[in-house]
């Protein structure tokens, strides 16, 4: 670590003479299926993902609504008590 002032020692006990890079790529061949079936399944999958995101957004907005409502009421009560009991 040169930036911290520590130097000298290298990692792995020295230089690496030979390194092998393994890269695996998996491809699903969809040529066996009719094109309309692929489009239909992809459309249904995307619609399902959008529907799940809409439900999550709805729950998040309801949570935010009630958090703002409760927070505002508590803040107003705190200000009221500050005025009534100085």
C-alpha positions, -999 to 999 in steps of 0.1 A, spaced: 0 0 0 20 29 -13 -6 55 -3 -3 46 34 35 45 34 38 8 36 58 -8 9 80 -37 0 59 -69 3 40 -81 -27 8 -102 -25 8 -139 -33 45 -142 -24 58 -129 -57 49 -125 -93 23 -147 -110 40 -164 -140 9 -179 -155 -28 -170 -150 -58 -187 -166 -89 -168 -172 -121 -189 -173 -151 -173 -189 -183 -193 -193 -212 -179 -214 -246 -195 -212 -270 -189 -241 -305 -202 -244 -314 -211 -279 -350 -201 -285 -351 -210 -322 -370 -242 -314 -400 -222 -302 -424 -202 -323 -416 -164 -323 -452 -156 -312 -448 -177 -281 -415 -160 -272 -431 -126 -276 -462 -137 -256 -441 -151 -227 -418 -120 -226 -448 -97 -226 -465 -115 -197 -432 -116 -178 -427 -78 -183 -463 -71 -173 -458 -92 -141 -427 -72 -132 -445 -39 -138 -475 -51 -117 -452 -60 -88 -434 -27 -90 -468 -9 -90 -478 -28 -58 -445 -20 -41 -449 17 -51 -484 17 -37 -474 3 -4 -445 27 -2 -467 57 -9 -492 46 18 -464 42 43 -450 76 34 -485 91 37 -491 77 72 -455 87 83 -461 123 72 -496 123 88 -483 109 122 -452 131 121 -472 162 114 -497 155 142 -469 148 167 -451 180 156 -483 201 160 -489 186 194 -453 193 205 -457 230 193 -491 232 211 -475 220 244 -447 244 240 -473 273 238 -495 260 266 -467 250 290 -437 273 285 
